[in-house]
Amino acid sequence: MTINESLACTAVATKANVYFDGKCVSHNLTLADGTKKSVGVILPATLTFSTGAPEIMEGVSGRCEYLLTGSSEWVASGAGEKFSVPGNSSFQIRVSGEPYSYICHFG
Amino acid sequence: MTINESLACTAVATKANVYFDGKCVSHNLTLADGTKKSVGVILPATLTFSTGAPEIMEGVSGRCEYLLTGSSEWVASGAGEKFSVPGNSSFQIRVSGEPYSYICHFG
């Protein structure tokens, strides 16, 4: 289990994405090959996100629990762990205590 | 007045810096020449920050007002505008309404 404390990129969008009154904040990144990712953080809260493209959430600090649409089971995920969310779907995520920092991979 | 919507970089620290219960969130960046900067956002609040190195705050979205230590005058600063804070000092910053996204330049 590797914790990716740093991510190579070529550009960052300087305007933050602020969701749910700041319970989730992220910045969009462009990688050398043109791939788009984001880095963000979720503060203690239970939030529902919708996906367009499929997403892989990769924890880098703290921990969360997530509930995929259609599932009845909350699953824990922490630093160095990943989980996948289908496209055109949604998921709930809850964080308590330390903020959950993540990398979001699209597609 | 140019608004820098994108910033070239080579790496981003994936763990967010969370200050004041999330009223300020930033991510550290490394540029190609080794320079360190950060991109962040301040939500509606009045906050006091201390500086080690001198800082230049560059707004990219929203607006703020700031009060440097030793000054009695709050000054407005918005997207495309910069202000300088001396090293080993402090400043107050207040945001109301839309979040204030910024680039922080050090040194």
Backbone of each chain as ProteinMPNN parsed JSONL, in Angstrom:
{"seq_chain_A": "MTINESLACTAVATKANVYFDGKCVSHNLTLADGTKKSVGVILPATLTFSTGAPEIMEGVSGRCEYLLTGSSEWVASGAGEKFSVPGNSSFQIRVSGEPYSYICHFG", "coords_chain_A": {"N_chain_A": [[0.852, -1.19, 0.0], [0.869, 1.928, -1.115], [1.345, 5.278, -0.333], [0.631, 8.043, -2.134], [2.214, 10.777, -1.899], [2.931, 12.864, -3.431], [2.261, 14.184, -6.67], [2.987, 14.063, -10.047], [2.634, 16.703, -12.358], [1.578, 19.032, -14.922], [0.183, 21.37, -14.977], [-1.929, 23.371, -12.908], [-5.261, 24.17, -12.195], [-6.11, 27.258, -10.99], [-8.306, 28.243, -9.64], [-10.222, 27.166, -7.0], [-12.353, 24.298, -6.663], [-15.274, 24.394, -4.952], [-17.346, 22.629, -2.952], [-20.482, 21.899, -1.399], [-20.624, 24.002, 0.581], [-17.941, 24.176, 1.208], [-17.237, 21.836, 2.441], [-16.073, 20.023, 0.869], [-13.234, 20.527, -1.028], [-11.463, 21.063, -4.003], [-8.766, 20.958, -6.435], [-8.188, 21.185, -9.881], [-6.097, 19.274, -12.032], [-3.692, 19.015, -14.687], [-1.977, 16.503, -16.366], [1.238, 15.484, -17.775], [0.692, 13.952, -20.025], [-1.722, 14.883, -20.776], [-3.83, 13.92, -19.374], [-6.498, 14.418, -17.064], [-6.824, 15.089, -13.636], [-7.841, 15.384, -10.182], [-6.976, 16.925, -7.076], [-7.996, 16.806, -3.745], [-9.916, 17.513, -0.728], [-11.914, 16.222, 1.88], [-13.85, 17.352, 4.479], [-15.006, 16.643, 7.876], [-18.114, 15.259, 7.427], [-21.132, 14.085, 5.809], [-21.592, 13.383, 2.551], [-23.072, 13.564, -0.737], [-22.143, 12.635, -3.915], [-22.338, 13.007, -7.443], [-21.428, 11.208, -10.376], [-20.003, 11.79, -13.595], [-18.108, 10.829, -15.726], [-16.559, 7.63, -15.005], [-14.953, 7.256, -11.826], [-11.955, 7.008, -9.923], [-11.184, 6.987, -6.629], [-8.543, 7.878, -4.632], [-7.09, 7.567, -1.609], [-5.02, 9.716, 0.346], [-4.484, 10.761, 2.806], [-5.849, 10.553, 6.076], [-9.138, 9.086, 6.464], [-12.094, 7.56, 5.049], [-15.568, 6.618, 4.731], [-17.518, 4.97, 2.328], [-20.475, 4.725, 0.307], [-21.779, 3.107, -2.277], [-24.16, 3.778, -4.855], [-26.908, 1.631, -4.932], [-25.759, -0.19, -3.343], [-25.785, -1.552, -0.026], [-23.947, -1.34, 1.854], [-21.669, 0.304, 3.793], [-18.31, 1.107, 3.221], [-15.019, 1.12, 4.409], [-12.232, 3.254, 3.661], [-8.897, 4.193, 3.323], [-5.774, 6.057, 3.629], [-3.651, 5.41, 0.94], [-5.303, 3.59, -0.146], [-7.736, 2.671, -2.642], [-10.87, 3.346, -4.289], [-13.484, 2.515, -6.611], [-15.843, 4.257, -8.589], [-18.71, 3.913, -10.519], [-19.472, 5.398, -13.772], [-21.926, 7.998, -14.423], [-23.4, 7.757, -12.065], [-23.769, 7.688, -8.515], [-22.464, 8.415, -5.251], [-22.27, 8.1, -1.706], [-20.273, 9.674, 0.733], [-18.585, 9.594, 3.795], [-16.937, 11.325, 6.364], [-15.223, 11.448, 9.373], [-13.621, 13.107, 12.035], [-10.222, 13.425, 11.299], [-9.428, 15.265, 8.298], [-10.05, 13.917, 5.023], [-7.857, 13.474, 2.558], [-7.477, 13.305, -0.949], [-6.751, 11.843, -4.199], [-8.372, 12.237, -7.244], [-9.07, 10.203, -9.883], [-10.034, 10.18, -13.232], [-12.176, 8.517, -15.597]], "CA_chain_A": [[0.0, 0.0, 0.0], [1.714, 3.112, -1.261], [0.668, 6.57, -0.218], [1.209, 8.967, -3.112], [2.25, 12.098, -1.249], [3.181, 13.856, -4.468], [1.76, 13.766, -7.98], [3.569, 14.842, -11.138], [1.621, 17.393, -13.158], [2.151, 20.14, -15.689], [-0.56, 22.6, -14.708], [-3.02, 23.32, -11.946], [-6.266, 25.239, -12.3], [-5.889, 27.986, -9.729], [-9.567, 28.443, -8.933], [-10.643, 25.961, -6.281], [-13.724, 23.801, -6.71], [-15.803, 24.384, -3.583], [-18.623, 21.914, -2.921], [-21.143, 21.741, -0.094], [-20.177, 25.049, 1.51], [-16.538, 24.003, 1.578], [-16.952, 20.533, 3.064], [-15.151, 19.411, -0.096], [-12.5, 21.507, -1.848], [-10.485, 20.393, -4.865], [-8.118, 21.693, -7.519], [-8.021, 20.361, -11.087], [-4.721, 19.149, -12.516], [-3.416, 18.412, -15.986], [-0.708, 15.781, -16.366], [2.056, 15.674, -18.971], [0.071, 13.28, -21.184], [-3.022, 15.488, -21.018], [-4.796, 13.365, -18.418], [-7.023, 15.311, -16.031], [-7.105, 14.535, -12.313], [-7.96, 16.455, -9.198], [-6.603, 16.637, -5.687], [-8.974, 17.483, -2.917], [-10.042, 17.109, 0.664], [-13.258, 16.231, 2.442], [-13.873, 17.599, 5.924], [-16.037, 15.83, 8.512], [-19.443, 15.473, 6.841], [-21.622, 13.022, 4.935], [-21.886, 14.091, 1.304], [-23.447, 12.748, -1.895], [-21.581, 13.121, -5.173], [-22.723, 12.348, -8.69], [-20.326, 11.058, -11.323], [-20.217, 11.752, -15.035], [-17.17, 9.754, -16.044], [-16.183, 6.808, -13.864], [-13.912, 7.866, -10.998], [-11.25, 6.236, -8.9], [-10.777, 7.832, -5.512], [-7.341, 7.333, -3.997], [-6.826, 8.281, -0.361], [-3.603, 10.016, 0.653], [-4.39, 11.094, 4.226], [-7.144, 10.391, 6.717], [-9.925, 7.951, 5.995], [-13.513, 7.83, 4.791], [-16.401, 5.477, 4.397], [-18.323, 5.299, 1.151], [-21.628, 3.875, 0.004], [-22.124, 3.222, -3.694], [-25.582, 3.635, -5.171], [-27.268, 0.244, -5.177], [-25.179, -1.016, -2.299], [-26.296, -1.227, 1.308], [-22.825, -1.528, 2.763], [-20.621, 1.32, 3.888], [-16.982, 0.484, 3.151], [-13.966, 2.036, 4.847], [-11.097, 3.403, 2.743], [-7.955, 5.125, 3.953], [-4.599, 6.488, 2.884], [-3.019, 4.332, 0.189], [-6.336, 2.713, -0.681], [-8.54, 3.233, -3.736], [-12.152, 2.715, -4.621], [-13.988, 2.905, -7.93], [-17.248, 4.645, -8.685], [-19.116, 3.857, -11.93], [-19.934, 6.637, -14.39], [-23.37, 8.28, -14.388], [-23.888, 7.14, -10.844], [-23.531, 8.572, -7.377], [-22.024, 7.723, -4.042], [-22.159, 8.879, -0.484], [-18.987, 9.539, 1.419], [-18.625, 10.246, 5.105], [-15.642, 11.52, 7.019], [-15.302, 11.974, 10.742], [-12.265, 13.308, 12.548], [-9.223, 14.03, 10.411], [-9.832, 15.408, 6.901], [-9.673, 12.878, 4.056], [-7.267, 14.022, 1.327], [-7.579, 12.286, -2.003], [-6.552, 12.086, -5.631], [-9.477, 11.698, -8.036], [-8.705, 9.813, -11.249], [-11.242, 10.085, -14.055], [-12.188, 7.727, -16.823]], "C_chain_A": [[0.883, 1.233, 0.0], [0.863, 4.363, -1.109], [1.372, 7.553, -1.141], [1.152, 10.394, -2.57], [2.445, 13.221, -2.252], [2.714, 13.299, -5.801], [2.383, 14.668, -9.036], [2.459, 15.464, -11.971], [2.314, 18.47, -13.981], [1.429, 21.456, -15.435], [-1.647, 22.344, -13.679], [-3.975, 24.466, -12.252], [-6.295, 25.953, -10.954], [-7.184, 28.243, -8.964], [-10.006, 27.136, -8.293], [-12.073, 25.597, -6.644], [-14.222, 23.688, -5.27], [-17.194, 23.76, -3.62], [-19.173, 21.901, -1.494], [-20.59, 22.724, 0.946], [-18.75, 24.824, 2.016], [-16.24, 22.708, 2.302], [-16.071, 19.694, 2.145], [-14.544, 20.519, -0.952], [-11.512, 20.745, -2.708], [-9.882, 21.369, -5.866], [-7.903, 20.728, -8.683], [-6.582, 20.416, -11.582], [-4.712, 18.617, -13.937], [-2.039, 17.755, -15.915], [-0.006, 15.951, -17.708], [1.406, 15.05, -20.211], [-1.339, 13.817, -21.466], [-4.12, 14.976, -20.101], [-5.216, 14.414, -17.4], [-7.253, 14.534, -14.742], [-7.457, 15.691, -11.396], [-7.408, 15.973, -7.872], [-7.568, 17.43, -4.812], [-8.996, 16.95, -1.507], [-11.511, 17.182, 1.06], [-13.145, 16.374, 3.948], [-14.981, 16.754, 6.551], [-17.45, 16.212, 8.05], [-19.868, 14.17, 6.178], [-22.177, 13.688, 3.689], [-22.283, 13.102, 0.216], [-22.904, 13.4, -3.162], [-22.141, 12.326, -6.338], [-21.497, 12.258, -9.59], [-20.833, 11.211, -12.747], [-19.388, 10.591, -15.552], [-16.985, 8.876, -14.803], [-15.031, 7.483, -13.1], [-13.239, 6.807, -10.137], [-10.77, 7.221, -7.852], [-9.619, 7.133, -4.806], [-7.021, 8.168, -2.759], [-5.339, 8.54, -0.166], [-3.402, 10.439, 2.104], [-5.785, 10.998, 4.83], [-7.867, 9.166, 6.188], [-11.374, 8.379, 5.774], [-14.262, 6.516, 4.806], [-17.262, 5.9, 3.22], [-19.422, 4.269, 0.952], [-21.995, 4.111, -1.451], [-23.63, 3.083, -3.876], [-25.876, 2.177, -5.529], [-26.674, -0.713, -4.172], [-25.799, -0.647, -0.958], [-25.173, -1.241, 2.333], [-21.845, -0.37, 2.692], [-19.266, 0.609, 3.965], [-15.942, 1.518, 3.563], [-12.836, 2.074, 3.828], [-10.172, 4.477, 3.306], [-6.8, 5.49, 3.044], [-3.941, 5.29, 2.219], [-4.025, 3.367, -0.414], [-7.162, 3.454, -1.745], [-9.919, 2.593, -3.748], [-12.691, 3.321, -5.909], [-15.465, 3.229, -7.861], [-17.623, 4.61, -10.166], [-19.487, 5.244, -12.459], [-21.45, 6.774, -14.302], [-24.042, 7.62, -13.187], [-23.721, 8.156, -9.712], [-23.019, 7.74, -6.217], [-22.09, 8.693, -2.873], [-20.788, 8.635, 0.109], [-19.092, 10.246, 2.757], [-17.249, 10.212, 5.748], [-15.924, 12.01, 8.433], [-13.875, 12.08, 11.25], [-11.391, 13.996, 11.522], [-9.752, 14.178, 8.98], [-9.289, 14.267, 6.023], [-9.156, 13.553, 2.796], [-7.207, 12.918, 0.283], [-7.047, 12.799, -3.341], [-7.762, 11.482, -6.334], [-8.994, 11.471, -9.466], [-9.992, 9.633, -12.038], [-11.062, 9.068, -15.175], [-11.815, 6.273, -16.591]], "O_chain_A": [[1.554, 1.54, 0.985], [-0.213, 4.474, -1.698], [2.55, 7.859, -0.961], [0.171, 11.113, -2.762], [2.162, 14.384, -1.963], [2.765, 12.091, -6.034], [2.316, 15.893, -8.933], [1.453, 14.814, -12.255], [3.485, 18.779, -13.763], [1.991, 22.53, -15.65], [-2.207, 21.251, -13.593], [-3.551, 25.587, -12.532], [-6.482, 25.328, -9.911], [-7.148, 28.441, -7.749], [-10.143, 26.119, -8.972], [-12.903, 26.469, -6.901], [-13.642, 22.959, -4.466], [-18.109, 24.298, -4.244], [-18.421, 21.892, -0.52], [-20.153, 22.335, 2.028], [-18.404, 25.237, 3.123], [-15.109, 22.492, 2.738], [-15.403, 18.764, 2.596], [-15.259, 21.34, -1.525], [-10.796, 19.876, -2.209], [-10.414, 22.452, -6.109], [-7.483, 19.588, -8.483], [-5.937, 21.465, -11.554], [-5.601, 17.868, -14.343], [-1.067, 18.363, -15.467], [-0.577, 16.491, -18.656], [1.557, 15.565, -21.319], [-2.061, 13.266, -22.297], [-5.215, 15.537, -20.059], [-4.395, 15.202, -16.931], [-7.817, 13.44, -14.765], [-7.377, 16.852, -11.797], [-7.377, 14.776, -7.585], [-7.906, 18.575, -5.111], [-8.22, 16.071, -1.132], [-12.247, 18.073, 0.637], [-12.435, 15.615, 4.608], [-15.813, 16.203, 5.83], [-17.908, 17.336, 8.257], [-19.057, 13.259, 6.008], [-23.124, 14.47, 3.766], [-21.877, 11.94, 0.246], [-23.175, 14.568, -3.44], [-22.387, 11.125, -6.23], [-20.632, 13.134, -9.564], [-21.953, 10.812, -13.066], [-19.907, 9.5, -15.786], [-17.226, 9.323, -13.682], [-14.231, 8.204, -13.697], [-13.866, 5.848, -9.688], [-10.043, 8.167, -8.154], [-9.705, 5.962, -4.437], [-6.714, 9.355, -2.871], [-4.504, 7.689, -0.474], [-2.269, 10.473, 2.585], [-6.779, 11.321, 4.179], [-7.265, 8.311, 5.539], [-11.812, 9.425, 6.255], [-13.667, 5.442, 4.883], [-17.685, 7.052, 3.13], [-19.314, 3.115, 1.367], [-22.466, 5.189, -1.814], [-24.29, 2.355, -3.134], [-25.168, 1.572, -6.334], [-27.024, -1.892, -4.135], [-26.287, 0.47, -0.789], [-25.419, -1.164, 3.537], [-21.262, -0.103, 1.641], [-19.109, -0.371, 4.693], [-15.986, 2.663, 3.111], [-12.517, 1.061, 3.205], [-10.626, 5.545, 3.716], [-6.847, 5.258, 1.835], [-3.702, 4.27, 2.865], [-3.646, 2.429, -1.115], [-7.264, 4.681, -1.741], [-10.113, 1.467, -3.288], [-12.402, 4.468, -6.253], [-16.235, 2.565, -7.167], [-16.932, 5.212, -10.987], [-19.78, 6.153, -11.682], [-22.165, 5.786, -14.129], [-25.107, 7.013, -13.297], [-23.552, 9.35, -9.959], [-23.131, 6.514, -6.213], [-21.985, 9.91, -3.025], [-20.222, 7.547, 0.004], [-19.62, 11.354, 2.848], [-16.518, 9.224, 5.683], [-16.766, 12.883, 8.646], [-13.027, 11.246, 10.934], [-11.767, 15.018, 10.948], [-10.458, 13.292, 8.498], [-8.206, 13.736, 6.269], [-9.933, 14.142, 2.044], [-6.925, 11.759, 0.589], [-6.916, 14.001, -3.572], [-8.138, 10.344, -6.055], [-8.573, 12.397, -10.16], [-10.934, 9.002, -11.559], [-9.951, 8.801, -15.632], [-11.783, 5.485, -17.536]]}, "seq_chain_B": "MTINESLACTAVATKANVYFDGKCVSHNLTLADGTKKSVGVILPATLTFSTGAPEIMEGVSGRCEYLLTGSSEWVASGAGEKFSVPGNSSFQIRVSGEPYSYICHFG", "coords_chain_B": {"N_chain_B": [[-4.639, 43.924, -15.908], [-4.268, 40.711, -15.199], [-5.792, 37.582, -14.937], [-4.656, 34.715, -13.569], [-5.543, 31.818, -14.518], [-4.534, 29.328, -14.71], [-1.674, 27.505, -13.669], [1.627, 26.695, -14.315], [3.299, 23.744, -13.326], [5.307, 21.195, -11.708], [4.866, 19.286, -9.829], [2.458, 18.335, -7.354], [1.676, 18.484, -3.952], [-0.171, 16.023, -2.463], [-1.631, 15.886, -0.135], [-3.915, 17.932, 1.423], [-3.537, 21.2, 2.849], [-5.149, 22.153, 5.67], [-6.649, 24.742, 7.231], [-7.922, 26.474, 10.087], [-10.308, 24.962, 10.657], [-11.024, 24.348, 8.064], [-11.711, 26.68, 6.837], [-9.8, 27.783, 5.326], [-8.144, 26.234, 2.715], [-5.424, 24.66, 1.189], [-3.113, 23.608, -1.41], [0.183, 22.48, -1.823], [2.648, 23.344, -4.244], [5.226, 22.449, -6.586], [7.382, 24.066, -8.771], [8.883, 23.976, -12.1], [11.444, 25.051, -11.866], [12.034, 24.536, -9.28], [10.931, 26.246, -7.485], [8.65, 26.895, -4.824], [5.178, 27.122, -4.445], [1.779, 27.849, -3.47], [-1.629, 26.884, -4.041], [-4.822, 27.988, -3.138], [-7.854, 28.415, -1.197], [-10.052, 30.688, 0.398], [-12.785, 30.633, 2.474], [-15.9, 32.322, 3.356], [-15.073, 34.246, 6.082], [-13.152, 35.664, 8.8], [-9.804, 35.703, 9.169], [-6.608, 35.132, 10.739], [-3.332, 35.091, 9.703], [0.039, 33.993, 10.074], [3.276, 34.841, 8.852], [6.238, 33.221, 7.672], [8.462, 33.215, 5.649], [8.453, 36.059, 3.411], [5.403, 36.797, 1.677], [3.525, 36.785, -1.345], [0.298, 37.37, -2.175], [-1.924, 36.374, -4.607], [-4.842, 37.026, -6.178], [-7.297, 34.964, -7.76], [-9.922, 34.398, -8.09], [-13.04, 35.645, -6.898], [-12.987, 37.863, -4.028], [-11.183, 39.656, -1.45], [-10.56, 41.265, 1.716], [-7.806, 42.726, 3.297], [-5.691, 43.156, 6.192], [-2.773, 44.403, 7.146], [-0.344, 43.722, 9.686], [0.297, 46.368, 11.865], [-0.869, 48.193, 10.31], [-3.794, 50.227, 9.934], [-5.708, 50.044, 8.147], [-8.061, 48.406, 6.264], [-7.772, 46.761, 3.174], [-9.022, 46.269, -0.049], [-8.855, 43.464, -2.256], [-8.833, 41.744, -5.29], [-9.641, 39.344, -7.919], [-6.93, 38.864, -10.073], [-5.407, 40.724, -8.851], [-2.703, 41.581, -6.61], [-1.171, 41.276, -3.36], [1.337, 42.117, -0.945], [2.931, 40.554, 1.798], [4.99, 41.095, 4.551], [7.843, 39.125, 5.702], [7.965, 37.07, 8.697], [5.765, 38.166, 10.015], [2.323, 39.122, 10.272], [-1.06, 38.865, 9.105], [-4.448, 39.911, 8.746], [-7.232, 38.522, 7.098], [-10.236, 38.895, 5.357], [-13.187, 37.465, 4.078], [-16.194, 37.637, 2.355], [-19.191, 36.302, 1.108], [-18.648, 35.075, -2.115], [-16.164, 32.477, -2.392], [-12.647, 33.151, -2.005], [-10.212, 32.526, -4.195], [-6.761, 31.834, -4.518], [-3.289, 32.312, -5.471], [-0.374, 31.607, -3.724], [2.69, 33.09, -3.429], [5.983, 32.579, -2.423], [8.727, 34.085, -0.615]], "CA_chain_B": [[-4.892, 42.994, -14.8], [-4.408, 39.363, -15.744], [-6.18, 36.539, -13.987], [-3.932, 33.49, -13.906], [-6.47, 30.709, -14.263], [-3.756, 28.094, -14.705], [-0.292, 27.72, -13.24], [2.494, 25.575, -14.677], [3.959, 23.15, -12.165], [5.789, 19.84, -12.003], [4.351, 18.35, -8.828], [1.556, 18.85, -6.321], [1.566, 17.68, -2.726], [-1.563, 15.567, -2.542], [-2.337, 16.126, 1.136], [-4.335, 19.331, 1.543], [-3.349, 21.961, 4.071], [-6.463, 22.594, 6.149], [-6.482, 25.713, 8.307], [-9.132, 27.077, 10.662], [-11.459, 24.076, 10.423], [-11.379, 24.275, 6.65], [-12.023, 28.0, 6.261], [-8.751, 27.939, 4.316], [-7.593, 24.956, 2.245], [-4.467, 24.879, 0.103], [-2.235, 22.527, -1.849], [1.534, 22.954, -2.147], [3.11, 23.05, -5.599], [6.619, 22.67, -6.952], [7.509, 24.465, -10.178], [9.991, 23.347, -12.825], [12.726, 25.567, -11.373], [12.16, 24.204, -7.867], [10.159, 27.212, -6.688], [7.457, 26.404, -4.148], [4.023, 28.009, -4.329], [0.585, 27.082, -3.137], [-2.926, 27.383, -4.492], [-5.759, 27.747, -2.054], [-9.12, 29.145, -1.192], [-10.563, 31.113, 1.696], [-14.238, 30.734, 2.514], [-16.308, 33.474, 4.158], [-14.514, 34.207, 7.439], [-12.051, 36.591, 9.053], [-8.739, 34.819, 9.65], [-5.285, 35.734, 10.94], [-2.225, 34.219, 9.287], [1.41, 34.423, 10.319], [4.205, 34.517, 7.769], [7.656, 32.981, 7.903], [8.992, 33.95, 4.502], [7.508, 37.011, 2.816], [4.435, 36.174, 0.783], [2.681, 37.583, -2.233], [-0.997, 36.721, -2.417], [-2.461, 36.757, -5.92], [-6.22, 36.562, -6.297], [-7.702, 34.43, -9.061], [-11.395, 34.386, -8.142], [-13.59, 36.235, -5.677], [-12.254, 39.011, -3.503], [-10.953, 39.665, -0.002], [-9.957, 42.466, 2.283], [-6.713, 42.319, 4.188], [-5.174, 44.156, 7.127], [-1.409, 44.041, 7.542], [0.043, 44.117, 11.045], [0.872, 47.711, 11.911], [-1.726, 49.077, 9.521], [-5.151, 50.346, 10.477], [-6.592, 50.177, 6.986], [-8.417, 47.231, 5.468], [-7.6, 47.041, 1.749], [-9.692, 45.273, -0.889], [-8.035, 42.857, -3.307], [-9.681, 40.798, -6.015], [-9.043, 38.495, -8.942], [-5.967, 39.569, -10.9], [-4.658, 41.671, -8.015], [-1.751, 40.974, -5.673], [-0.673, 42.081, -2.243], [2.547, 41.559, -0.339], [2.983, 40.482, 3.254], [6.389, 40.921, 4.96], [8.177, 37.915, 6.444], [7.899, 37.134, 10.16], [4.719, 39.138, 10.313], [1.011, 38.485, 10.217], [-2.093, 39.691, 8.493], [-5.816, 39.429, 8.788], [-7.901, 38.507, 5.796], [-11.658, 38.586, 5.504], [-13.894, 37.134, 2.848], [-17.644, 37.453, 2.508], [-19.77, 35.926, -0.182], [-17.952, 34.076, -2.928], [-14.818, 32.121, -1.931], [-11.489, 33.837, -2.587], [-9.152, 31.6, -4.614], [-5.502, 32.575, -4.615], [-1.96, 31.702, -5.577], [0.552, 32.191, -2.753], [4.094, 33.077, -3.845], [6.839, 32.745, -1.238], [10.103, 34.58, -0.729]], "C_chain_B": [[-5.175, 41.619, -15.381], [-4.825, 38.406, -14.632], [-5.522, 35.239, -14.421], [-4.775, 32.27, -13.541], [-5.762, 29.368, -14.178], [-2.317, 28.435, -14.334], [0.523, 26.482, -13.617], [3.197, 25.053, -13.427], [4.491, 21.784, -12.577], [5.272, 18.823, -11.004], [3.435, 19.072, -7.859], [1.625, 17.896, -5.126], [0.099, 17.308, -2.56], [-2.344, 15.786, -1.241], [-2.65, 17.613, 1.244], [-3.858, 19.917, 2.878], [-4.714, 22.508, 4.483], [-6.254, 23.491, 7.359], [-7.854, 26.174, 8.806], [-10.382, 26.256, 10.312], [-11.944, 24.089, 8.984], [-11.782, 25.613, 6.052], [-10.964, 28.396, 5.236], [-8.185, 26.562, 3.996], [-6.614, 25.266, 1.127], [-3.725, 23.596, -0.231], [-0.886, 23.125, -2.243], [1.961, 22.47, -3.521], [4.616, 23.234, -5.693], [6.67, 22.991, -8.436], [8.766, 23.855, -10.791], [11.351, 23.803, -12.3], [12.927, 25.305, -9.888], [11.412, 25.158, -6.937], [8.936, 26.544, -6.068], [6.39, 27.494, -4.125], [2.881, 27.192, -3.749], [-0.616, 27.713, -3.811], [-3.933, 27.044, -3.407], [-6.996, 28.581, -2.189], [-9.474, 29.503, 0.25], [-12.067, 31.294, 1.57], [-14.634, 31.926, 3.382], [-15.896, 33.336, 5.624], [-13.551, 35.38, 7.571], [-10.964, 35.798, 9.773], [-7.448, 35.601, 9.839], [-4.212, 34.716, 10.589], [-0.891, 34.834, 9.688], [2.275, 34.025, 9.137], [5.569, 34.147, 8.335], [8.398, 33.776, 6.842], [7.982, 35.024, 4.084], [6.591, 36.294, 1.827], [3.817, 37.221, -0.139], [1.422, 36.773, -2.505], [-1.562, 37.283, -3.713], [-3.862, 36.172, -6.068], [-6.518, 36.035, -7.686], [-9.215, 34.326, -9.206], [-11.915, 34.935, -6.828], [-12.774, 37.441, -5.246], [-12.104, 38.88, -1.992], [-10.642, 41.086, 0.426], [-8.882, 41.992, 3.245], [-6.256, 43.508, 5.027], [-3.797, 43.687, 7.563], [-1.162, 44.482, 8.981], [0.722, 45.482, 10.999], [0.079, 48.704, 11.089], [-3.093, 49.165, 10.19], [-6.184, 50.351, 9.356], [-6.827, 48.845, 6.299], [-8.381, 47.626, 3.995], [-8.27, 45.916, 0.954], [-8.739, 44.746, -1.949], [-8.85, 41.754, -3.981], [-8.911, 39.974, -7.03], [-8.139, 39.331, -9.846], [-5.144, 40.585, -10.134], [-3.779, 40.913, -7.021], [-1.552, 41.887, -4.464], [0.457, 41.335, -1.554], [2.454, 41.608, 1.177], [4.442, 40.273, 3.648], [6.6, 39.578, 5.657], [8.096, 38.149, 7.944], [6.894, 38.179, 10.626], [3.384, 38.385, 10.361], [0.052, 39.422, 9.503], [-3.452, 39.06, 8.742], [-6.382, 39.484, 7.377], [-9.363, 38.179, 6.024], [-12.303, 38.458, 4.136], [-15.375, 37.046, 3.19], [-18.2, 37.15, 1.129], [-18.948, 34.85, -0.855], [-16.568, 33.742, -2.347], [-13.732, 32.886, -2.703], [-10.424, 32.791, -2.902], [-7.893, 32.394, -4.899], [-4.336, 31.663, -4.991], [-1.105, 32.387, -4.52], [1.98, 31.973, -3.243], [4.951, 33.352, -2.608], [8.16, 33.409, -1.606], [10.174, 35.902, -1.466]], "O_chain_B": [[-6.223, 41.403, -15.992], [-4.273, 38.427, -13.532], [-5.796, 34.724, -15.505], [-4.726, 31.764, -12.42], [-6.302, 28.396, -13.65], [-1.816, 29.515, -14.647], [0.151, 25.358, -13.278], [3.634, 25.83, -12.578], [4.17, 21.277, -13.652], [5.241, 17.627, -11.294], [3.608, 20.258, -7.578], [1.63, 16.675, -5.28], [-0.769, 18.18, -2.521], [-3.573, 15.862, -1.253], [-1.752, 18.451, 1.165], [-3.788, 19.221, 3.891], [-5.352, 23.239, 3.726], [-5.742, 23.05, 8.389], [-8.816, 26.251, 8.041], [-11.357, 26.765, 9.76], [-13.125, 23.87, 8.713], [-12.156, 25.678, 4.881], [-11.208, 29.247, 4.381], [-7.795, 25.816, 4.894], [-6.924, 26.04, 0.221], [-3.708, 22.639, 0.543], [-0.828, 24.154, -2.917], [1.678, 21.338, -3.915], [5.207, 24.052, -4.988], [6.082, 22.287, -9.258], [9.604, 23.29, -10.088], [12.305, 23.025, -12.292], [13.888, 25.798, -9.298], [11.283, 24.897, -5.741], [8.27, 25.729, -6.708], [6.679, 28.651, -3.821], [3.007, 25.982, -3.562], [-0.628, 28.907, -4.114], [-3.904, 25.957, -2.83], [-7.173, 29.341, -3.142], [-9.232, 28.737, 1.182], [-12.558, 32.002, 0.692], [-13.786, 32.485, 4.077], [-16.328, 32.413, 6.314], [-13.183, 36.01, 6.58], [-11.19, 35.281, 10.867], [-7.224, 36.613, 9.175], [-4.197, 33.607, 11.125], [-0.72, 36.053, 9.643], [2.039, 32.999, 8.499], [6.001, 34.693, 9.35], [8.898, 34.87, 7.103], [6.791, 34.904, 4.373], [6.98, 35.298, 1.218], [3.617, 38.375, 0.24], [1.477, 35.646, -2.998], [-1.664, 38.496, -3.895], [-4.033, 34.953, -6.082], [-6.048, 36.59, -8.679], [-9.729, 34.183, -10.316], [-11.316, 34.723, -5.773], [-11.97, 37.969, -6.014], [-12.803, 38.099, -1.346], [-10.484, 41.985, -0.4], [-9.04, 40.976, 3.921], [-6.402, 44.671, 4.649], [-3.67, 42.686, 8.268], [-1.704, 45.49, 9.434], [1.615, 45.713, 10.184], [0.318, 49.91, 11.156], [-3.487, 48.264, 10.93], [-7.364, 50.622, 9.575], [-5.885, 48.226, 5.804], [-8.887, 48.68, 3.61], [-8.089, 44.74, 1.269], [-7.914, 45.491, -2.479], [-9.478, 40.934, -3.311], [-7.682, 39.915, -6.999], [-8.545, 40.389, -10.326], [-4.274, 41.24, -10.708], [-4.065, 39.776, -6.646], [-1.741, 43.101, -4.541], [0.528, 40.106, -1.574], [1.963, 42.576, 1.757], [5.082, 39.357, 3.131], [5.647, 38.968, 6.143], [8.151, 39.288, 8.407], [7.169, 38.97, 11.527], [3.35, 37.16, 10.477], [0.324, 40.61, 9.326], [-3.58, 37.849, 8.922], [-6.055, 40.365, 6.582], [-9.689, 37.282, 6.801], [-12.023, 39.204, 3.197], [-15.756, 36.449, 4.197], [-17.734, 37.678, 0.119], [-18.597, 33.841, -0.244], [-15.876, 34.636, -1.86], [-13.888, 33.214, -3.88], [-9.805, 32.235, -1.994], [-7.949, 33.492, -5.453], [-4.39, 30.442, -4.851], [-1.106, 33.614, -4.425], [2.422, 30.842, -3.444], [4.659, 34.268, -1.839], [8.64, 33.311, -2.736], [11.261, 36.451, -1.645]]}, "name": "protein", "num_of_chains": 2, "seq": "MTINESLACTAVATKANVYFDGKCVSHNLTLADGTKKSVGVILPATLTFSTGAPEIMEGVSGRCEYLLTGSSEWVASGAGEKFSVPGNSSFQIRVSGEPYSYICHFGMTINESLACTAVATKANVYFDGKCVSHNLTLADGTKKSVGVILPATLTFSTGAPEIMEGVSGRCEYLLTGSSEWVASGAGEKFSVPGNSSFQIRVSGEPYSYICHFG"}
